[in-house]
Amino acid sequence: MVDVKSGVNPLFLREEELRQGIELLFYAYRDFTSDPDAILAQHGYGRAHHRALHFIGRNPGISVAELLAILRITKQSLSRVLSQLVTEGYVIQKQGTRDRRQRHLFLTEKGVELERQVSEPQRARVARAYREAGAEAVEGYRKVLLGLVNEEDRPAVLRSIKRR
């Protein structure tokens, strides 16, 4: 692993340390999304499609309202994304049994395969980083990521990632 700094700086909340952390997030996000972006571009899709595929795949039967709450995008934006994914056979919608106004979303076999292709480079990247960093660092990383989530959303996020 590349050592960003040698040793732990007891002054980790200083301005320069914070700026470096932010900058590292930008670089990490750039590289974390580069492979999926290239795969999605072959289909004429973007990151909103990726996020929809991810959360539908992780939550089969998720309602449109629940997906909207997770993604925090407009109904119009989600409608455009879902319309493309449904039309091209990656997602199916089923009417709710209790409330017929609800639409529940599922990946088709084709959708499962695309989600796998798009997320595999990310899983490999995260696995490599986890191996290089070690268990203690991974736990710290998870704490930092959770700390970046809005405080009022943390319980729901934790429930979401732990229910699987």
One Martini backbone bead per residue (centre of mass of N, CA, C, O) as a GRO file, in nm:
protein
  164
    1MET     BB    1   0.099   0.034   0.018
    2VAL     BB    2   0.045   0.361   0.012
    3ASP     BB    3   0.196   0.609   0.200
    4VAL     BB    4   0.077   0.908   0.274
    5LYS     BB    5   0.187   0.889   0.573
    6SER     BB    6   0.409   0.886   0.823
    7GLY     BB    7   0.227   0.821   1.050
    8VAL     BB    8   0.045   0.960   1.307
    9ASN     BB    9  -0.139   1.249   1.327
   10PRO     BB   10  -0.243   1.433   1.604
   11LEU     BB   11  -0.337   1.673   1.380
   12PHE     BB   12  -0.602   1.573   1.195
   13LEU     BB   13  -0.778   1.866   1.220
   14ARG     BB   14  -0.628   2.015   1.035
   15GLU     BB   15  -0.656   2.181   0.749
   16GLU     BB   16  -0.462   2.008   0.574
   17GLU     BB   17  -0.580   1.733   0.647
   18LEU     BB   18  -0.866   1.788   0.545
   19ARG     BB   19  -0.789   1.854   0.251
   20GLN     BB   20  -0.661   1.581   0.190
   21GLY     BB   21  -0.916   1.414   0.238
   22ILE     BB   22  -1.084   1.548   0.019
   23GLU     BB   23  -0.893   1.493  -0.216
   24LEU     BB   24  -0.896   1.184  -0.191
   25LEU     BB   25  -1.195   1.157  -0.251
   26PHE     BB   26  -1.183   1.262  -0.539
   27TYR     BB   27  -0.984   1.050  -0.648
   28ALA     BB   28  -1.140   0.799  -0.565
   29TYR     BB   29  -1.399   0.860  -0.721
   30ARG     BB   30  -1.280   0.873  -0.999
   31ASP     BB   31  -1.172   0.573  -0.997
   32PHE     BB   32  -1.431   0.422  -0.897
   33THR     BB   33  -1.602   0.531  -1.169
   34SER     BB   34  -1.449   0.469  -1.438
   35ASP     BB   35  -1.531   0.180  -1.519
   36PRO     BB   36  -1.840   0.207  -1.510
   37ASP     BB   37  -1.862   0.442  -1.708
   38ALA     BB   38  -1.760   0.283  -1.955
   39ILE     BB   39  -1.979   0.065  -1.953
   40LEU     BB   40  -2.230   0.252  -1.957
   41ALA     BB   41  -2.162   0.406  -2.225
   42GLN     BB   42  -2.223   0.158  -2.412
   43HIS     BB   43  -2.549   0.207  -2.323
   44GLY     BB   44  -2.614   0.516  -2.253
   45TYR     BB   45  -2.518   0.553  -1.956
   46GLY     BB   46  -2.511   0.646  -1.611
   47ARG     BB   47  -2.494   0.697  -1.272
   48ALA     BB   48  -2.799   0.671  -1.222
   49HIS     BB   49  -2.817   0.384  -1.332
   50HIS     BB   50  -2.623   0.257  -1.136
   51ARG     BB   51  -2.774   0.321  -0.876
   52ALA     BB   52  -3.032   0.178  -0.951
   53LEU     BB   53  -2.914  -0.103  -0.995
   54HIS     BB   54  -2.797  -0.139  -0.719
   55PHE     BB   55  -3.059  -0.096  -0.536
   56ILE     BB   56  -3.233  -0.306  -0.676
   57GLY     BB   57  -3.037  -0.547  -0.636
   58ARG     BB   58  -3.028  -0.511  -0.310
   59ASN     BB   59  -3.371  -0.449  -0.336
   60PRO     BB   60  -3.592  -0.645  -0.406
   61GLY     BB   61  -3.896  -0.462  -0.446
   62ILE     BB   62  -3.856  -0.184  -0.455
   63SER     BB   63  -3.979   0.113  -0.436
   64VAL     BB   64  -3.994   0.410  -0.581
   65ALA     BB   65  -4.001   0.574  -0.318
   66GLU     BB   66  -3.751   0.442  -0.189
   67LEU     BB   67  -3.553   0.517  -0.415
   68LEU     BB   68  -3.589   0.819  -0.393
   69ALA     BB   69  -3.487   0.840  -0.098
   70ILE     BB   70  -3.200   0.738  -0.158
   71LEU     BB   71  -3.116   0.922  -0.417
   72ARG     BB   72  -3.221   1.213  -0.427
   73ILE     BB   73  -3.420   1.255  -0.670
   74THR     BB   74  -3.619   1.322  -0.905
   75LYS     BB   75  -3.887   1.194  -1.053
   76GLN     BB   76  -3.800   1.268  -1.337
   77SER     BB   77  -3.521   1.134  -1.332
   78LEU     BB   78  -3.614   0.849  -1.254
   79SER     BB   79  -3.808   0.807  -1.487
   80ARG     BB   80  -3.597   0.812  -1.709
   81VAL     BB   81  -3.423   0.579  -1.607
   82LEU     BB   82  -3.645   0.359  -1.581
   83SER     BB   83  -3.746   0.367  -1.867
   84GLN     BB   84  -3.486   0.262  -1.994
   85LEU     BB   85  -3.454  -0.003  -1.824
   86VAL     BB   86  -3.727  -0.122  -1.909
   87THR     BB   87  -3.719  -0.103  -2.220
   88GLU     BB   88  -3.425  -0.272  -2.217
   89GLY     BB   89  -3.458  -0.516  -1.989
   90TYR     BB   90  -3.343  -0.460  -1.672
   91VAL     BB   91  -3.636  -0.384  -1.568
   92ILE     BB   92  -3.908  -0.447  -1.345
   93GLN     BB   93  -4.258  -0.389  -1.287
   94LYS     BB   94  -4.468  -0.411  -0.996
   95GLN     BB   95  -4.756  -0.427  -0.855
   96GLY     BB   96  -4.903  -0.376  -0.577
   97THR     BB   97  -5.096  -0.563  -0.353
   98ARG     BB   98  -5.198  -0.338  -0.151
   99ASP     BB   99  -5.088  -0.103  -0.353
  100ARG     BB  100  -5.149  -0.020  -0.682
  101ARG     BB  101  -4.962   0.242  -0.695
  102GLN     BB  102  -4.737   0.070  -0.656
  103ARG     BB  103  -4.388   0.016  -0.748
  104HIS     BB  104  -4.194  -0.266  -0.812
  105LEU     BB  105  -3.846  -0.352  -0.825
  106PHE     BB  106  -3.659  -0.547  -1.076
  107LEU     BB  107  -3.426  -0.748  -1.189
  108THR     BB  108  -3.320  -0.889  -1.448
  109GLU     BB  109  -3.102  -1.090  -1.586
  110LYS     BB  110  -2.980  -0.858  -1.747
  111GLY     BB  111  -2.950  -0.669  -1.498
  112VAL     BB  112  -2.767  -0.847  -1.329
  113GLU     BB  113  -2.535  -0.850  -1.534
  114LEU     BB  114  -2.482  -0.547  -1.548
  115GLU     BB  115  -2.432  -0.501  -1.249
  116ARG     BB  116  -2.189  -0.688  -1.236
  117GLN     BB  117  -2.008  -0.547  -1.445
  118VAL     BB  118  -2.006  -0.266  -1.299
  119SER     BB  119  -1.918  -0.372  -0.996
  120GLU     BB  120  -1.661  -0.546  -1.017
  121PRO     BB  121  -1.435  -0.327  -1.023
  122GLN     BB  122  -1.514  -0.221  -0.741
  123ARG     BB  123  -1.477  -0.473  -0.575
  124ALA     BB  124  -1.178  -0.508  -0.647
  125ARG     BB  125  -1.082  -0.235  -0.537
  126VAL     BB  126  -1.181  -0.273  -0.245
  127ALA     BB  127  -1.038  -0.539  -0.183
  128ARG     BB  128  -0.752  -0.433  -0.224
  129ALA     BB  129  -0.764  -0.206  -0.014
  130TYR     BB  130  -0.832  -0.386   0.227
  131ARG     BB  131  -0.584  -0.567   0.217
  132GLU     BB  132  -0.372  -0.334   0.243
  133ALA     BB  133  -0.491  -0.210   0.519
  134GLY     BB  134  -0.676  -0.376   0.693
  135ALA     BB  135  -0.902  -0.429   0.941
  136GLU     BB  136  -0.868  -0.169   1.109
  137ALA     BB  137  -0.890   0.030   0.870
  138VAL     BB  138  -1.167  -0.059   0.773
  139GLU     BB  139  -1.319   0.023   1.026
  140GLY     BB  140  -1.239   0.322   1.008
  141TYR     BB  141  -1.359   0.376   0.729
  142ARG     BB  142  -1.652   0.311   0.803
  143LYS     BB  143  -1.674   0.536   1.012
  144VAL     BB  144  -1.616   0.769   0.824
  145LEU     BB  145  -1.843   0.723   0.624
  146LEU     BB  146  -2.071   0.741   0.830
  147GLY     BB  147  -1.986   1.034   0.919
  148LEU     BB  148  -2.074   1.157   0.628
  149VAL     BB  149  -2.344   1.098   0.705
  150ASN     BB  150  -2.621   1.205   0.791
  151GLU     BB  151  -2.726   1.173   1.104
  152GLU     BB  152  -3.039   1.112   1.041
  153ASP     BB  153  -2.950   0.863   0.832
  154ARG     BB  154  -2.784   0.639   0.978
  155PRO     BB  155  -2.990   0.427   1.074
  156ALA     BB  156  -3.095   0.354   0.788
  157VAL     BB  157  -2.826   0.274   0.667
  158LEU     BB  158  -2.757   0.050   0.865
  159ARG     BB  159  -3.007  -0.122   0.809
  160SER     BB  160  -2.955  -0.160   0.507
  161ILE     BB  161  -2.662  -0.299   0.528
  162LYS     BB  162  -2.754  -0.528   0.756
  163ARG     BB  163  -3.002  -0.696   0.614
  164ARG     BB  164  -2.801  -0.892   0.435
   0.00000   0.00000   0.00000
